[in-house]
Amino acid sequence: MSDGEWSRQRAEAVRVQAERLAARQDAEHTRAEAMLRDFVAAAKTAGLAPEDLQVQGYGGRGTARTGLKGWYLRVDRTAGVSTDGDFYVLTAPVSLLDRVRGIRPDARRPPLILGAGGKDGESVPLADALDRLLPGWRPR
């Protein structure tokens, strides 16, 4: 096998693996989005009061309001779901101006595991985080 042929085969194998990874990640995000939609519906039905979501500055350097209402998914308040079912990472650099005017974070596609890839003990399955907020919320 020539070097050129080997390189083409390796490039094709890498491309196929990347496509498979993207498809798997998309499927996980889709499942997490459905879970959040179901949770928000159950929370509204159960009368679980949403709260004002805030963004925390990196390293604990201040907070900024977001104009969003919802529920914090993590005890450390670094992730939340809005009453519209959108997922937000609630950490960012926060300037003095941000503290005054507020920040509008961008919604992101939710993961099935919050904090995956972080330090031991920092990852939490999304379903467990939602169960902590409203035990028994899942449709049977």
N, CA, C and O atoms as a GROMACS GRO file, in nm:
protein
  560
    1MET      N    1   0.085  -0.117   0.000
    1MET     CA    2   0.000   0.000   0.000
    1MET      C    3   0.090   0.124   0.000
    1MET      O    4   0.184   0.133   0.079
    2SER      N    5   0.062   0.216  -0.088
    2SER     CA    6   0.143   0.338  -0.097
    2SER      C    7   0.106   0.434   0.016
    2SER      O    8   0.000   0.421   0.077
    3ASP      N    9   0.194   0.529   0.042
    3ASP     CA   10   0.169   0.628   0.147
    3ASP      C   11   0.045   0.711   0.116
    3ASP      O   12  -0.032   0.742   0.207
    4GLY      N   13   0.024   0.746  -0.010
    4GLY     CA   14  -0.094   0.824  -0.048
    4GLY      C   15  -0.223   0.748  -0.025
    4GLY      O   16  -0.321   0.805   0.023
    5GLU      N   17  -0.223   0.620  -0.060
    5GLU     CA   18  -0.342   0.538  -0.040
    5GLU      C   19  -0.371   0.520   0.109
    5GLU      O   20  -0.486   0.528   0.151
    6TRP      N   21  -0.267   0.496   0.189
    6TRP     CA   22  -0.284   0.482   0.333
    6TRP      C   23  -0.341   0.612   0.392
    6TRP      O   24  -0.431   0.607   0.476
    7SER      N   25  -0.288   0.725   0.349
    7SER     CA   26  -0.335   0.855   0.399
    7SER      C   27  -0.482   0.877   0.366
    7SER      O   28  -0.559   0.926   0.449
    8ARG      N   29  -0.522   0.840   0.243
    8ARG     CA   30  -0.664   0.855   0.204
    8ARG      C   31  -0.754   0.765   0.289
    8ARG      O   32  -0.862   0.807   0.331
    9GLN      N   33  -0.711   0.643   0.314
    9GLN     CA   34  -0.792   0.552   0.397
    9GLN      C   35  -0.804   0.604   0.540
    9GLN      O   36  -0.912   0.598   0.599
   10ARG      N   37  -0.695   0.654   0.594
   10ARG     CA   38  -0.699   0.710   0.731
   10ARG      C   39  -0.790   0.832   0.736
   10ARG      O   40  -0.869   0.846   0.829
   11ALA      N   41  -0.782   0.918   0.636
   11ALA     CA   42  -0.866   1.039   0.632
   11ALA      C   43  -1.014   0.998   0.625
   11ALA      O   44  -1.098   1.060   0.691
   12GLU      N   45  -1.045   0.897   0.547
   12GLU     CA   46  -1.184   0.850   0.535
   12GLU      C   47  -1.231   0.791   0.668
   12GLU      O   48  -1.344   0.815   0.709
   13ALA      N   49  -1.145   0.714   0.735
   13ALA     CA   50  -1.182   0.656   0.864
   13ALA      C   51  -1.207   0.766   0.967
   13ALA      O   52  -1.300   0.755   1.047
   14VAL      N   53  -1.126   0.868   0.966
   14VAL     CA   54  -1.144   0.981   1.059
   14VAL      C   55  -1.275   1.052   1.029
   14VAL      O   56  -1.348   1.089   1.121
   15ARG      N   57  -1.307   1.072   0.902
   15ARG     CA   58  -1.431   1.139   0.862
   15ARG      C   59  -1.553   1.059   0.909
   15ARG      O   60  -1.649   1.116   0.962
   16VAL      N   61  -1.550   0.928   0.890
   16VAL     CA   62  -1.661   0.842   0.930
   16VAL      C   63  -1.678   0.847   1.082
   16VAL      O   64  -1.790   0.856   1.132
   17GLN      N   65  -1.568   0.840   1.156
   17GLN     CA   66  -1.576   0.847   1.302
   17GLN      C   67  -1.634   0.980   1.348
   17GLN      O   68  -1.715   0.984   1.441
   18ALA      N   69  -1.594   1.089   1.284
   18ALA     CA   70  -1.646   1.221   1.320
   18ALA      C   71  -1.796   1.230   1.293
   18ALA      O   72  -1.870   1.288   1.372
   19GLU      N   73  -1.841   1.172   1.182
   19GLU     CA   74  -1.984   1.172   1.152
   19GLU      C   75  -2.062   1.090   1.255
   19GLU      O   76  -2.170   1.131   1.297
   20ARG      N   77  -2.008   0.977   1.295
   20ARG     CA   78  -2.074   0.894   1.396
   20ARG      C   79  -2.082   0.966   1.530
   20ARG      O   80  -2.184   0.962   1.598
   21LEU      N   81  -1.973   1.032   1.568
   21LEU     CA   82  -1.972   1.108   1.694
   21LEU      C   83  -2.075   1.220   1.690
   21LEU      O   84  -2.149   1.239   1.786
   22ALA      N   85  -2.080   1.294   1.580
   22ALA     CA   86  -2.177   1.403   1.567
   22ALA      C   87  -2.321   1.351   1.574
   22ALA      O   88  -2.406   1.413   1.636
   23ALA      N   89  -2.347   1.238   1.511
   23ALA     CA   90  -2.481   1.180   1.515
   23ALA      C   91  -2.518   1.136   1.656
   23ALA      O   92  -2.630   1.156   1.701
   24ARG      N   93  -2.422   1.075   1.727
   24ARG     CA   94  -2.447   1.031   1.864
   24ARG      C   95  -2.473   1.151   1.955
   24ARG      O   96  -2.564   1.148   2.038
   25GLN      N   97  -2.393   1.257   1.940
   25GLN     CA   98  -2.412   1.377   2.021
   25GLN      C   99  -2.546   1.443   1.990
   25GLN      O  100  -2.614   1.490   2.081
   26ASP      N  101  -2.584   1.447   1.863
   26ASP     CA  102  -2.713   1.505   1.826
   26ASP      C  103  -2.828   1.427   1.888
   26ASP      O  104  -2.924   1.486   1.936
   27ALA      N  105  -2.818   1.295   1.888
   27ALA     CA  106  -2.923   1.212   1.948
   27ALA      C  107  -2.932   1.237   2.099
   27ALA      O  108  -3.042   1.242   2.154
   28GLU      N  109  -2.818   1.253   2.166
   28GLU     CA  110  -2.818   1.281   2.310
   28GLU      C  111  -2.880   1.417   2.339
   28GLU      O  112  -2.959   1.431   2.432
   29HIS      N  113  -2.844   1.517   2.260
   29HIS     CA  114  -2.902   1.650   2.278
   29HIS      C  115  -3.054   1.647   2.256
   29HIS      O  116  -3.129   1.711   2.330
   30THR      N  117  -3.097   1.573   2.157
   30THR     CA  118  -3.240   1.562   2.127
   30THR      C  119  -3.314   1.498   2.245
   30THR      O  120  -3.422   1.543   2.282
   31ARG      N  121  -3.255   1.394   2.304
   31ARG     CA  122  -3.317   1.331   2.422
   31ARG      C  123  -3.322   1.428   2.540
   31ARG      O  124  -3.423   1.434   2.610
   32ALA      N  125  -3.214   1.502   2.561
   32ALA     CA  126  -3.210   1.599   2.672
   32ALA      C  127  -3.311   1.711   2.650
   32ALA      O  128  -3.376   1.756   2.745
   33GLU      N  129  -3.326   1.757   2.526
   33GLU     CA  130  -3.425   1.862   2.496
   33GLU      C  131  -3.566   1.814   2.527
   33GLU      O  132  -3.646   1.888   2.583
   34ALA      N  133  -3.597   1.691   2.490
   34ALA     CA  134  -3.729   1.634   2.518
   34ALA      C  135  -3.750   1.622   2.669
   34ALA      O  136  -3.859   1.650   2.720
   35MET      N  137  -3.646   1.582   2.740
   35MET     CA  138  -3.655   1.569   2.885
   35MET      C  139  -3.685   1.705   2.949
   35MET      O  140  -3.768   1.715   3.040
   36LEU      N  141  -3.617   1.810   2.902
   36LEU     CA  142  -3.641   1.944   2.957
   36LEU      C  143  -3.782   1.993   2.926
   36LEU      O  144  -3.847   2.054   3.011
   37ARG      N  145  -3.831   1.966   2.805
   37ARG     CA  146  -3.969   2.006   2.771
   37ARG      C  147  -4.069   1.936   2.862
   37ARG      O  148  -4.163   1.999   2.911
   38ASP      N  149  -4.050   1.806   2.885
   38ASP     CA  150  -4.138   1.731   2.973
   38ASP      C  151  -4.131   1.784   3.116
   38ASP      O  152  -4.233   1.796   3.184
   39PHE      N  153  -4.008   1.815   3.161
   39PHE     CA  154  -3.993   1.866   3.297
   39PHE      C  155  -4.064   2.000   3.313
   39PHE      O  156  -4.135   2.020   3.412
   40VAL      N  157  -4.045   2.091   3.220
   40VAL     CA  158  -4.108   2.223   3.230
   40VAL      C  159  -4.260   2.210   3.235
   40VAL      O  160  -4.326   2.278   3.314
   41ALA      N  161  -4.316   2.124   3.153
   41ALA     CA  162  -4.460   2.102   3.155
   41ALA      C  163  -4.504   2.048   3.291
   41ALA      O  164  -4.603   2.094   3.347
   42ALA      N  165  -4.430   1.951   3.345
   42ALA     CA  166  -4.463   1.893   3.475
   42ALA      C  167  -4.447   1.996   3.586
   42ALA      O  168  -4.528   2.000   3.679
   43ALA      N  169  -4.342   2.078   3.578
   43ALA     CA  170  -4.318   2.180   3.681
   43ALA      C  171  -4.430   2.283   3.683
   43ALA      O  172  -4.476   2.325   3.790
   44LYS      N  173  -4.474   2.324   3.564
   44LYS     CA  174  -4.584   2.421   3.557
   44LYS      C  175  -4.713   2.360   3.612
   44LYS      O  176  -4.786   2.426   3.686
   45THR      N  177  -4.740   2.235   3.578
   45THR     CA  178  -4.860   2.166   3.627
   45THR      C  179  -4.856   2.151   3.779
   45THR      O  180  -4.958   2.166   3.846
   46ALA      N  181  -4.737   2.120   3.832
   46ALA     CA  182  -4.721   2.099   3.976
   46ALA      C  183  -4.713   2.231   4.053
   46ALA      O  184  -4.717   2.232   4.176
   47GLY      N  185  -4.702   2.343   3.982
   47GLY     CA  186  -4.693   2.472   4.049
   47GLY      C  187  -4.555   2.501   4.107
   47GLY      O  188  -4.543   2.580   4.200
   48LEU      N  189  -4.451   2.438   4.053
   48LEU     CA  190  -4.315   2.464   4.099
   48LEU      C  191  -4.276   2.605   4.054
   48LEU      O  192  -4.264   2.632   3.935
   49ALA      N  193  -4.256   2.692   4.149
   49ALA     CA  194  -4.231   2.833   4.118
   49ALA      C  195  -4.092   2.851   4.055
   49ALA      O  196  -3.992   2.807   4.111
   50PRO      N  197  -4.087   2.916   3.939
   50PRO     CA  198  -3.957   2.948   3.881
   50PRO      C  199  -3.895   3.066   3.956
   50PRO      O  200  -3.964   3.141   4.025
   51GLU      N  201  -3.765   3.080   3.941
   51GLU     CA  202  -3.697   3.194   4.002
   51GLU      C  203  -3.620   3.270   3.896
   51GLU      O  204  -3.599   3.222   3.785
   52ASP      N  205  -3.577   3.390   3.932
   52ASP     CA  206  -3.495   3.471   3.842
   52ASP      C  207  -3.358   3.404   3.829
   52ASP      O  208  -3.291   3.380   3.930
   53LEU      N  209  -3.318   3.375   3.707
   53LEU     CA  210  -3.188   3.313   3.684
   53LEU      C  211  -3.082   3.422   3.670
   53LEU      O  212  -3.104   3.523   3.604
   54GLN      N  213  -2.968   3.399   3.733
   54GLN     CA  214  -2.857   3.492   3.725
   54GLN      C  215  -2.734   3.423   3.670
   54GLN      O  216  -2.717   3.302   3.685
   55VAL      N  217  -2.648   3.502   3.607
   55VAL     CA  218  -2.518   3.453   3.560
   55VAL      C  219  -2.416   3.484   3.667
   55VAL      O  220  -2.412   3.595   3.720
   56GLN      N  221  -2.333   3.387   3.698
   56GLN     CA  222  -2.223   3.406   3.792
   56GLN      C  223  -2.095   3.439   3.716
   56GLN      O  224  -2.066   3.380   3.612
   57GLY      N  225  -2.021   3.532   3.770
   57GLY     CA  226  -1.892   3.563   3.711
   57GLY      C  227  -1.793   3.452   3.738
   57GLY      O  228  -1.802   3.382   3.839
   58TYR      N  229  -1.699   3.435   3.646
   58TYR     CA  230  -1.595   3.334   3.666
   58TYR      C  231  -1.523   3.360   3.798
   58TYR      O  232  -1.496   3.474   3.833
   59GLY      N  233  -1.493   3.254   3.868
   59GLY     CA  234  -1.420   3.268   3.994
   59GLY      C  235  -1.500   3.336   4.103
   59GLY      O  236  -1.443   3.389   4.197
   60GLY      N  237  -1.633   3.335   4.091
   60GLY     CA  238  -1.716   3.398   4.194
   60GLY      C  239  -1.714   3.549   4.191
   60GLY      O  240  -1.747   3.613   4.291
   61ARG      N  241  -1.676   3.607   4.078
   61ARG     CA  242  -1.665   3.753   4.068
   61ARG      C  243  -1.797   3.815   4.025
   61ARG      O  244  -1.813   3.855   3.910
   62GLY      N  245  -1.889   3.824   4.116
   62GLY     CA  246  -2.014   3.896   4.092
   62GLY      C  247  -2.117   3.814   4.017
   62GLY      O  248  -2.090   3.705   3.967
   63THR      N  249  -2.237   3.872   4.011
   63THR     CA  250  -2.347   3.811   3.937
   63THR      C  251  -2.414   3.918   3.852
   63THR      O  252  -2.398   4.038   3.876
   64ALA      N  253  -2.488   3.872   3.754
   64ALA     CA  254  -2.564   3.963   3.667
   64ALA      C  255  -2.699   3.900   3.641
   64ALA      O  256  -2.710   3.779   3.622
   65ARG      N  257  -2.803   3.983   3.640
   65ARG     CA  258  -2.937   3.931   3.610
   65ARG      C  259  -2.945   3.899   3.461
   65ARG      O  260  -2.869   3.951   3.380
   66THR      N  261  -3.039   3.812   3.428
   66THR     CA  262  -3.052   3.769   3.289
   66THR      C  263  -3.186   3.804   3.227
   66THR      O  264  -3.200   3.806   3.105
   67GLY      N  265  -3.286   3.832   3.310
   67GLY     CA  266  -3.421   3.851   3.258
   67GLY      C  267  -3.491   3.718   3.233
   67GLY      O  268  -3.604   3.716   3.184
   68LEU      N  269  -3.426   3.608   3.267
   68LEU     CA  270  -3.483   3.476   3.248
   68LEU      C  271  -3.544   3.425   3.378
   68LEU      O  272  -3.493   3.453   3.487
   69LYS      N  273  -3.652   3.352   3.365
   69LYS     CA  274  -3.712   3.282   3.479
   69LYS      C  275  -3.698   3.133   3.452
   69LYS      O  276  -3.709   3.088   3.338
   70GLY      N  277  -3.673   3.059   3.557
   70GLY     CA  278  -3.660   2.915   3.540
   70GLY      C  279  -3.612   2.850   3.667
   70GLY      O  280  -3.640   2.897   3.777
   71TRP      N  281  -3.538   2.741   3.651
   71TRP     CA  282  -3.491   2.661   3.763
   71TRP      C  283  -3.344   2.631   3.743
   71TRP      O  284  -3.298   2.603   3.632
   72TYR      N  285  -3.269   2.637   3.853
   72TYR     CA  286  -3.128   2.600   3.849
   72TYR      C  287  -3.116   2.449   3.850
   72TYR      O  288  -3.179   2.382   3.932
   73LEU      N  289  -3.037   2.396   3.760
   73LEU     CA  290  -3.020   2.251   3.748
   73LEU      C  291  -2.910   2.197   3.838
   73LEU      O  292  -2.909   2.079   3.874
   74ARG      N  293  -2.818   2.284   3.874
   74ARG     CA  294  -2.706   2.242   3.960
   74ARG      C  295  -2.713   2.320   4.090
   74ARG      O  296  -2.756   2.436   4.093
   75VAL      N  297  -2.670   2.257   4.196
   75VAL     CA  298  -2.670   2.321   4.327
   75VAL      C  299  -2.582   2.447   4.324
   75VAL      O  300  -2.613   2.545   4.391
   76ASP      N  301  -2.474   2.444   4.247
   76ASP     CA  302  -2.385   2.561   4.240
   76ASP      C  303  -2.438   2.670   4.146
   76ASP      O  304  -2.370   2.771   4.125
   77ARG      N  305  -2.557   2.651   4.090
   77ARG     CA  306  -2.628   2.750   4.008
   77ARG      C  307  -2.554   2.786   3.879
   77ARG      O  308  -2.565   2.898   3.830
   78THR      N  309  -2.480   2.692   3.823
   78THR     CA  310  -2.404   2.718   3.702
   78THR      C  311  -2.476   2.673   3.575
   78THR      O  312  -2.424   2.691   3.465
   79ALA      N  313  -2.593   2.614   3.589
   79ALA     CA  314  -2.673   2.571   3.474
   79ALA      C  315  -2.819   2.583   3.511
   79ALA      O  316  -2.857   2.564   3.627
   80GLY      N  317  -2.901   2.616   3.412
   80GLY     CA  318  -3.043   2.629   3.440
   80GLY      C  319  -3.128   2.601   3.318
   80GLY      O  320  -3.079   2.593   3.206
   81VAL      N  321  -3.257   2.586   3.344
   81VAL     CA  322  -3.355   2.568   3.238
   81VAL      C  323  -3.458   2.678   3.254
   81VAL      O  324  -3.505   2.704   3.365
   82SER      N  325  -3.492   2.744   3.144
   82SER     CA  326  -3.590   2.852   3.150
   82SER      C  327  -3.730   2.793   3.145
   82SER      O  328  -3.749   2.675   3.118
   83THR      N  329  -3.828   2.877   3.173
   83THR     CA  330  -3.967   2.833   3.168
   83THR      C  331  -4.010   2.798   3.026
   83THR      O  332  -4.116   2.738   3.005
   84ASP      N  333  -3.927   2.834   2.928
   84ASP     CA  334  -3.952   2.796   2.788
   84ASP      C  335  -3.889   2.661   2.754
   84ASP      O  336  -3.907   2.611   2.643
   85GLY      N  337  -3.814   2.604   2.848
   85GLY     CA  338  -3.749   2.476   2.824
   85GLY      C  339  -3.611   2.487   2.763
   85GLY      O  340  -3.553   2.386   2.721
   86ASP      N  341  -3.556   2.608   2.757
   86ASP     CA  342  -3.422   2.628   2.702
   86ASP      C  343  -3.316   2.608   2.810
   86ASP      O  344  -3.338   2.644   2.926
   87PHE      N  345  -3.202   2.552   2.771
   87PHE     CA  346  -3.092   2.523   2.862
   87PHE      C  347  -2.990   2.636   2.855
   87PHE      O  348  -2.957   2.686   2.747
   88TYR      N  349  -2.940   2.676   2.972
   88TYR     CA  350  -2.841   2.784   2.979
   88TYR      C  351  -2.726   2.745   3.071
   88TYR      O  352  -2.746   2.687   3.178
   89VAL      N  353  -2.604   2.777   3.026
   89VAL     CA  354  -2.487   2.773   3.112
   89VAL      C  355  -2.482   2.911   3.176
   89VAL      O  356  -2.482   3.012   3.107
   90LEU      N  357  -2.478   2.915   3.308
   90LEU     CA  358  -2.493   3.041   3.380
   90LEU      C  359  -2.364   3.087   3.446
   90LEU      O  360  -2.363   3.134   3.560
   91THR      N  361  -2.255   3.074   3.372
   91THR     CA  362  -2.127   3.131   3.413
   91THR      C  363  -2.071   3.207   3.294
   91THR      O  364  -2.086   3.165   3.179
   92ALA      N  365  -2.006   3.319   3.323
   92ALA     CA  366  -1.950   3.403   3.216
   92ALA      C  367  -1.861   3.508   3.281
   92ALA      O  368  -1.869   3.531   3.402
   93PRO      N  369  -1.778   3.572   3.202
   93PRO     CA  370  -1.708   3.688   3.257
   93PRO      C  371  -1.811   3.798   3.282
   93PRO      O  372  -1.890   3.830   3.193
   94VAL      N  373  -1.812   3.855   3.402
   94VAL     CA  374  -1.911   3.957   3.437
   94VAL      C  375  -1.838   4.086   3.470
   94VAL      O  376  -1.760   4.093   3.565
   95SER      N  377  -1.863   4.188   3.390
   95SER     CA  378  -1.802   4.319   3.413
   95SER      C  379  -1.893   4.403   3.504
   95SER      O  380  -2.006   4.363   3.534
   96LEU      N  381  -1.842   4.516   3.546
   96LEU     CA  382  -1.923   4.608   3.626
   96LEU      C  383  -2.046   4.652   3.548
   96LEU      O  384  -2.155   4.662   3.604
   97LEU      N  385  -2.029   4.680   3.420
   97LEU     CA  386  -2.141   4.719   3.335
   97LEU      C  387  -2.245   4.606   3.325
   97LEU      O  388  -2.365   4.631   3.326
   98ASP      N  389  -2.198   4.481   3.315
   98ASP     CA  390  -2.289   4.366   3.310
   98ASP      C  391  -2.372   4.357   3.438
   98ASP      O  392  -2.490   4.322   3.434
   99ARG      N  393  -2.310   4.388   3.551
   99ARG     CA  394  -2.382   4.383   3.678
   99ARG      C  395  -2.495   4.485   3.680
   99ARG      O  396  -2.599   4.462   3.742
  100VAL      N  397  -2.475   4.596   3.614
  100VAL     CA  398  -2.575   4.702   3.611
  100VAL      C  399  -2.682   4.673   3.505
  100VAL      O  400  -2.802   4.678   3.534
  101ARG      N  401  -2.639   4.642   3.384
  101ARG     CA  402  -2.733   4.622   3.273
  101ARG      C  403  -2.790   4.481   3.266
  101ARG      O  404  -2.900   4.462   3.215
  102GLY      N  405  -2.716   4.384   3.314
  102GLY     CA  406  -2.757   4.244   3.301
  102GLY      C  407  -2.693   4.181   3.178
  102GLY      O  408  -2.631   4.248   3.096
  103ILE      N  409  -2.710   4.050   3.169
  103ILE     CA  410  -2.655   3.970   3.059
  103ILE      C  411  -2.766   3.883   3.004
  103ILE      O  412  -2.849   3.832   3.081
  104ARG      N  413  -2.770   3.865   2.875
  104ARG     CA  414  -2.865   3.771   2.816
  104ARG      C  415  -2.783   3.656   2.757
  104ARG      O  416  -2.733   3.667   2.645
  105PRO      N  417  -2.768   3.545   2.831
  105PRO     CA  418  -2.690   3.433   2.778
  105PRO      C  419  -2.763   3.367   2.662
  105PRO      O  420  -2.885   3.377   2.649
  106ASP      N  421  -2.687   3.301   2.578
  106ASP     CA  422  -2.745   3.227   2.466
  106ASP      C  423  -2.786   3.088   2.513
  106ASP      O  424  -2.715   3.023   2.589
  107ALA      N  425  -2.902   3.044   2.468
  107ALA     CA  426  -2.945   2.907   2.496
  107ALA      C  427  -2.850   2.811   2.425
  107ALA      O  428  -2.799   2.841   2.317
  108ARG      N  429  -2.828   2.698   2.487
  108ARG     CA  430  -2.742   2.594   2.429
  108ARG      C  431  -2.818   2.463   2.423
  108ARG      O  432  -2.920   2.446   2.490
  109ARG      N  433  -2.769   2.373   2.343
  109ARG     CA  434  -2.828   2.240   2.341
  109ARG      C  435  -2.787   2.169   2.470
  109ARG      O  436  -2.669   2.168   2.504
  110PRO      N  437  -2.882   2.111   2.540
  110PRO     CA  438  -2.850   2.052   2.671
  110PRO      C  439  -2.780   1.917   2.659
  110PRO      O  440  -2.802   1.841   2.564
  111PRO      N  441  -2.695   1.889   2.757
  111PRO     CA  442  -2.631   1.757   2.763
  111PRO      C  443  -2.715   1.663   2.849
  111PRO      O  444  -2.797   1.708   2.929
  112LEU      N  445  -2.695   1.533   2.833
  112LEU     CA  446  -2.759   1.436   2.922
  112LEU      C  447  -2.686   1.427   3.055
  112LEU      O  448  -2.744   1.386   3.155
  113ILE      N  449  -2.559   1.466   3.056
  113ILE     CA  450  -2.478   1.466   3.178
  113ILE      C  451  -2.426   1.609   3.198
  113ILE      O  452  -2.348   1.659   3.118
  114LEU      N  453  -2.470   1.673   3.306
  114LEU     CA  454  -2.423   1.807   3.337
  114LEU      C  455  -2.282   1.797   3.393
  114LEU      O  456  -2.257   1.720   3.486
  115GLY      N  457  -2.190   1.873   3.339
  115GLY     CA  458  -2.052   1.873   3.387
  115GLY      C  459  -1.971   1.753   3.344
  115GLY      O  460  -1.869   1.723   3.405
  116ALA      N  461  -2.014   1.684   3.239
  116ALA     CA  462  -1.939   1.568   3.190
  116ALA      C  463  -1.798   1.610   3.154
  116ALA      O  464  -1.776   1.714   3.090
  117GLY      N  465  -1.702   1.529   3.194
  117GLY     CA  466  -1.563   1.559   3.164
  117GLY      C  467  -1.498   1.645   3.270
  117GLY      O  468  -1.379   1.674   3.261
  118GLY      N  469  -1.575   1.687   3.370
  118GLY     CA  470  -1.520   1.768   3.478
  118GLY      C  471  -1.452   1.681   3.583
  118GLY      O  472  -1.428   1.562   3.561
  119LYS      N  473  -1.422   1.743   3.696
  119LYS     CA  474  -1.358   1.670   3.805
  119LYS      C  475  -1.455   1.566   3.862
  119LYS      O  476  -1.577   1.576   3.844
  120ASP      N  477  -1.399   1.466   3.929
  120ASP     CA  478  -1.482   1.362   3.992
  120ASP      C  479  -1.585   1.426   4.083
  120ASP      O  480  -1.553   1.517   4.161
  121GLY      N  481  -1.707   1.379   4.074
  121GLY     CA  482  -1.813   1.428   4.160
  121GLY      C  483  -1.883   1.552   4.108
  121GLY      O  484  -1.981   1.596   4.168
  122GLU      N  485  -1.834   1.609   3.999
  122GLU     CA  486  -1.896   1.730   3.946
  122GLU      C  487  -1.996   1.702   3.834
  122GLU      O  488  -2.071   1.791   3.795
  123SER      N  489  -1.998   1.580   3.784
  123SER     CA  490  -2.094   1.549   3.678
  123SER      C  491  -2.221   1.491   3.741
  123SER      O  492  -2.216   1.412   3.835
  124VAL      N  493  -2.334   1.533   3.685
  124VAL     CA  494  -2.465   1.492   3.735
  124VAL      C  495  -2.553   1.459   3.616
  124VAL      O  496  -2.564   1.540   3.524
  125PRO      N  497  -2.615   1.342   3.614
  125PRO     CA  498  -2.710   1.313   3.506
  125PRO      C  499  -2.823   1.416   3.508
  125PRO      O  500  -2.874   1.451   3.615
  126LEU      N  501  -2.862   1.464   3.392
  126LEU     CA  502  -2.970   1.562   3.381
  126LEU      C  503  -3.096   1.512   3.451
  126LEU      O  504  -3.162   1.589   3.521
  127ALA      N  505  -3.130   1.386   3.433
  127ALA     CA  506  -3.251   1.331   3.495
  127ALA      C  507  -3.245   1.342   3.648
  127ALA      O  508  -3.346   1.370   3.712
  128ASP      N  509  -3.126   1.319   3.707
  128ASP     CA  510  -3.112   1.331   3.853
  128ASP      C  511  -3.128   1.475   3.898
  128ASP      O  512  -3.188   1.502   4.002
  129ALA      N  513  -3.074   1.569   3.821
  129ALA     CA  514  -3.088   1.711   3.855
  129ALA      C  515  -3.234   1.752   3.852
  129ALA      O  516  -3.279   1.829   3.938
  130LEU      N  517  -3.308   1.703   3.755
  130LEU     CA  518  -3.450   1.737   3.745
  130LEU      C  519  -3.530   1.669   3.857
  130LEU      O  520  -3.623   1.729   3.910
  131ASP      N  521  -3.494   1.547   3.892
  131ASP     CA  522  -3.560   1.477   4.003
  131ASP      C  523  -3.539   1.550   4.136
  131ASP      O  524  -3.628   1.551   4.222
  132ARG      N  525  -3.423   1.612   4.153
  132ARG     CA  526  -3.396   1.688   4.274
  132ARG      C  527  -3.491   1.807   4.284
  132ARG      O  528  -3.537   1.841   4.394
  133LEU      N  529  -3.521   1.869   4.172
  133LEU     CA  530  -3.610   1.984   4.172
  133LEU      C  531  -3.757   1.947   4.192
  133LEU      O  532  -3.831   2.015   4.262
  134LEU      N  533  -3.797   1.838   4.128
  134LEU     CA  534  -3.938   1.797   4.135
  134LEU      C  535  -3.944   1.644   4.135
  134LEU      O  536  -3.960   1.582   4.029
  135PRO      N  537  -3.932   1.583   4.253
  135PRO     CA  538  -3.934   1.437   4.259
  135PRO      C  539  -4.062   1.380   4.195
  135PRO      O  540  -4.172   1.429   4.217
  136GLY      N  541  -4.041   1.275   4.117
  136GLY     CA  542  -4.155   1.207   4.054
  136GLY      C  543  -4.214   1.280   3.935
  136GLY      O  544  -4.327   1.252   3.896
  137TRP      N  545  -4.142   1.373   3.875
  137TRP     CA  546  -4.194   1.452   3.763
  137TRP      C  547  -4.208   1.372   3.635
  137TRP      O  548  -4.291   1.405   3.550
  138ARG      N  549  -4.128   1.267   3.619
  138ARG     CA  550  -4.124   1.194   3.492
  138ARG      C  551  -4.255   1.123   3.463
  138ARG      O  552  -4.315   1.061   3.550
  139PRO      N  553  -4.299   1.134   3.337
  139PRO     CA  554  -4.419   1.059   3.299
  139PRO      C  555  -4.392   0.910   3.309
  139PRO      O  556  -4.283   0.863   3.274
  140ARG      N  557  -4.488   0.837   3.356
  140ARG     CA  558  -4.472   0.692   3.368
  140ARG      C  559  -4.519   0.624   3.242
  140ARG      O  560  -4.513   0.501   3.233
   0.00000   0.00000   0.00000
